[in-house]
Amino acid sequence: MNIPCVHENDQPRWENPPKHKRAKASMGTSYNESIEQRGNGISWQPGDRAENVPTWAKNIQDTLQVLVRKVESLEDIQRGAIQLFRRTCPESTEVAIMELEVAQTQAELQHLEERLRDTDYRNKVVSHLSLKSGTNPGQCVRRVMRALASNFVWSAYSLLGRKGKLALRGTVLCMTIKQAVMKWRPGLGEKEVEVLIAETLKHAPSVHKAQVQLNCSNIPLHVI
């Protein structure tokens, strides 16, 4: 029978401690011993001399050095790939960092129309828009047009300007859209692209209305 004894500080002490207390004490001792064995009793710091570094620390250092060499090798490969891309596609590299603001009003879209009259600028915009891509020509047209103006702005347009709307055909904007899509998909006919543009303009008002309703609920809408 275990009888508690009175400690000097009036704290109970077991003459024959229960099994769970003996096990806990044993675990603490074995843990401390494993730490001492792992470090071989050596207090090691990162700046110590090599002869004072324990084996397990050397293994960590060797692993880190291997990782560093691999990272440096990947960086070299990345730099080589970028240089090769710049030599073969200098125009695309310049276009990749181009910032094109989406027109939110007809005035902003008209300002873009004026800027696109500059041939050099238009060529850059065409190359930039051709990177929008898509799984099919219709999706590409929608992405290109959405990169130029919002659905609210496109709601005021139709391809031929019917029903009191503004005509998009004959504008530099329309030419830019067609060139971008046809650059993305060589061999695509101009008439086919115009049909897709007309279809996108036709649905712009309903898409804009849906966007307004969903924005009130803070739910993003991705029409692709």
C-alpha positions as CSV (number, residue, x, y, z in Angstrom):
1,M,0.0,0.0,0.0
2,N,1.3,3.4,-1.0
3,I,1.3,5.8,1.9
4,P,2.1,9.5,1.2
5,C,4.8,11.1,3.4
6,V,5.0,14.6,4.4
7,H,7.6,16.6,2.5
8,E,9.7,19.3,4.1
9,N,7.6,21.9,2.3
10,D,4.4,20.2,3.4
11,Q,4.0,18.8,-0.2
12,P,2.9,15.1,-0.4
13,R,5.7,12.7,-1.5
14,W,5.2,9.0,-2.4
15,E,7.6,6.5,-0.9
16,N,6.6,4.1,-3.6
17,P,5.2,6.2,-6.5
18,P,2.4,4.9,-8.7
19,K,3.2,3.4,-12.1
20,H,2.0,6.4,-14.1
21,K,4.3,8.7,-12.2
22,R,7.3,6.4,-12.6
23,A,6.6,6.2,-16.4
24,K,6.4,10.0,-16.7
25,A,9.7,10.4,-14.9
26,S,11.2,7.8,-17.1
27,M,10.0,9.5,-20.3
28,G,11.5,12.8,-19.2
29,T,14.8,11.2,-18.5
30,S,14.9,9.3,-21.8
31,Y,14.0,12.4,-23.8
32,N,16.8,14.5,-22.1
33,E,19.2,11.6,-22.8
34,S,18.2,11.4,-26.5
35,I,18.9,15.2,-26.8
36,E,22.3,14.8,-25.2
37,Q,23.1,11.8,-27.5
38,R,21.9,13.7,-30.6
39,G,24.2,16.6,-29.9
40,N,26.9,14.3,-28.5
41,G,27.0,16.6,-25.5
42,I,28.2,19.5,-27.5
43,S,26.7,22.9,-27.4
44,W,26.7,23.9,-31.0
45,Q,26.1,27.3,-32.7
46,P,26.0,28.0,-36.5
47,G,29.3,29.9,-36.3
48,D,31.3,27.2,-34.5
49,R,34.4,25.6,-36.1
50,A,34.0,22.5,-38.2
51,E,35.6,20.2,-35.7
52,N,33.1,21.3,-33.1
53,V,30.0,20.7,-35.3
54,P,28.1,17.5,-34.5
55,T,27.3,15.0,-37.3
56,W,23.6,15.7,-37.4
57,A,24.4,19.5,-37.9
58,K,26.8,18.7,-40.7
59,N,24.2,16.7,-42.4
60,I,21.8,19.6,-42.3
61,Q,24.5,21.9,-43.6
62,D,25.2,19.5,-46.5
63,T,21.5,19.3,-47.3
64,L,21.1,23.1,-47.3
65,Q,24.1,23.5,-49.6
66,V,22.7,21.0,-52.1
67,L,19.4,22.9,-52.1
68,V,21.1,26.2,-52.6
69,R,23.0,24.8,-55.6
70,K,19.7,23.5,-57.1
71,V,18.1,26.9,-56.6
72,E,21.0,28.6,-58.3
73,S,20.8,26.1,-61.2
74,L,17.1,26.8,-61.6
75,E,17.7,30.5,-61.6
76,D,20.3,30.0,-64.4
77,I,17.8,28.0,-66.4
78,Q,15.2,30.7,-65.9
79,R,17.5,33.5,-67.0
80,G,18.5,31.5,-70.1
81,A,14.8,30.9,-71.0
82,I,14.0,34.6,-70.6
83,Q,16.9,35.6,-72.8
84,L,15.9,33.1,-75.4
85,F,12.3,34.3,-75.4
86,R,13.4,37.9,-75.7
87,R,15.6,37.1,-78.7
88,T,12.9,35.1,-80.5
89,C,9.9,37.2,-79.5
90,P,11.0,40.8,-78.7
91,E,7.6,42.2,-79.6
92,S,5.7,39.9,-77.4
93,T,8.0,40.7,-74.5
94,E,7.3,44.4,-74.8
95,V,3.5,43.7,-75.1
96,A,3.5,41.5,-72.1
97,I,4.2,44.4,-69.7
98,M,1.6,46.7,-71.5
99,E,-1.2,48.1,-69.4
100,L,-4.5,48.6,-71.1
101,E,-7.3,50.2,-69.0
102,V,-10.8,49.0,-69.7
103,A,-13.0,51.8,-70.8
104,Q,-15.9,52.5,-68.4
105,T,-17.6,55.2,-70.4
106,Q,-18.1,56.0,-74.1
107,A,-15.8,59.0,-73.7
108,E,-13.0,56.7,-72.5
109,L,-13.7,54.3,-75.4
110,Q,-13.6,57.2,-77.9
111,H,-10.3,58.3,-76.4
112,L,-9.0,54.8,-77.0
113,E,-10.3,54.9,-80.6
114,E,-8.2,58.1,-81.2
115,R,-5.1,56.5,-79.7
116,L,-5.5,53.4,-81.9
117,R,-5.2,55.6,-85.0
118,D,-1.5,55.5,-84.3
119,T,-0.2,52.4,-86.2
120,D,2.6,51.5,-83.8
121,Y,0.3,51.7,-80.7
122,R,-2.4,49.7,-82.5
123,N,0.0,47.0,-83.4
124,K,1.1,46.7,-79.8
125,V,-2.5,46.5,-78.6
126,V,-3.4,43.9,-81.3
127,S,-0.5,41.7,-80.1
128,H,-1.5,42.2,-76.5
129,L,-5.1,41.3,-77.1
130,S,-4.2,38.3,-79.2
131,L,-2.8,36.8,-76.0
132,K,-6.3,36.7,-74.4
133,S,-6.9,33.5,-76.4
134,G,-9.8,31.2,-75.5
135,T,-11.1,27.7,-76.1
136,N,-13.0,28.8,-79.2
137,P,-13.3,32.0,-81.4
138,G,-16.4,33.2,-79.6
139,Q,-14.7,33.1,-76.3
140,C,-11.7,34.9,-77.7
141,V,-13.9,37.7,-79.1
142,R,-15.6,38.1,-75.8
143,R,-12.3,38.3,-73.9
144,V,-10.8,40.8,-76.3
145,M,-13.8,43.0,-76.2
146,R,-14.0,42.8,-72.4
147,A,-10.4,43.9,-72.3
148,L,-11.3,47.1,-74.2
149,A,-14.5,48.2,-72.6
150,S,-17.1,47.1,-70.0
151,N,-20.5,45.5,-71.0
152,F,-22.1,48.8,-70.0
153,V,-20.2,50.7,-72.7
154,W,-20.7,48.0,-75.3
155,S,-24.5,48.1,-74.6
156,A,-24.6,51.3,-76.6
157,Y,-23.2,49.6,-79.7
158,S,-24.3,47.2,-82.4
159,L,-22.3,46.1,-85.4
160,L,-24.3,48.1,-87.9
161,G,-25.7,50.8,-85.7
162,R,-29.3,49.7,-85.8
163,K,-32.1,50.5,-83.4
164,G,-30.6,53.8,-82.4
165,K,-27.2,52.3,-81.4
166,L,-23.7,53.3,-82.4
167,A,-22.1,51.4,-85.2
168,L,-19.0,49.5,-84.4
169,R,-18.2,48.5,-87.9
170,G,-15.9,50.9,-89.7
171,T,-14.2,52.1,-86.5
172,V,-10.6,51.5,-85.6
173,L,-11.8,49.6,-82.6
174,C,-13.6,47.1,-84.7
175,M,-10.5,46.7,-86.9
176,T,-8.4,46.2,-83.8
177,I,-10.7,43.5,-82.4
178,K,-10.7,41.6,-85.7
179,Q,-7.0,41.8,-86.2
180,A,-6.3,40.5,-82.6
181,V,-8.7,37.6,-83.0
182,M,-7.4,36.6,-86.4
183,K,-3.8,36.9,-85.1
184,W,-4.8,34.5,-82.3
185,R,-6.3,32.1,-84.8
186,P,-4.6,32.4,-88.2
187,G,-7.0,31.4,-91.1
188,L,-10.1,32.7,-89.3
189,G,-12.2,34.7,-91.6
190,E,-13.0,38.4,-91.1
191,K,-16.8,37.8,-91.7
192,E,-16.8,35.1,-89.1
193,V,-15.3,37.4,-86.5
194,E,-17.8,40.1,-87.3
195,V,-20.6,37.7,-86.7
196,L,-19.1,36.9,-83.2
197,I,-18.7,40.6,-82.5
198,A,-22.3,41.3,-83.4
199,E,-23.4,38.4,-81.1
200,T,-21.3,39.7,-78.2
201,L,-22.8,43.2,-78.6
202,K,-26.3,41.8,-78.8
203,H,-25.9,40.2,-75.3
204,A,-24.0,43.1,-73.7
205,P,-27.1,44.8,-72.1
206,S,-28.3,41.6,-70.5
207,V,-24.8,40.6,-69.3
208,H,-24.4,44.1,-67.8
209,K,-27.8,43.8,-66.0
210,A,-26.8,40.5,-64.6
211,Q,-23.5,41.9,-63.4
212,V,-25.2,44.8,-61.6
213,Q,-27.5,42.4,-59.8
214,L,-24.7,40.1,-58.7
215,N,-22.4,43.0,-57.7
216,C,-25.1,44.0,-55.2
217,S,-24.6,40.6,-53.6
218,N,-20.8,40.8,-53.9
219,I,-20.7,37.8,-56.1
220,P,-18.3,38.0,-59.1
221,L,-19.5,37.2,-62.5
222,H,-17.2,35.7,-65.1
223,V,-18.9,35.6,-68.5
224,I,-16.5,33.7,-70.8
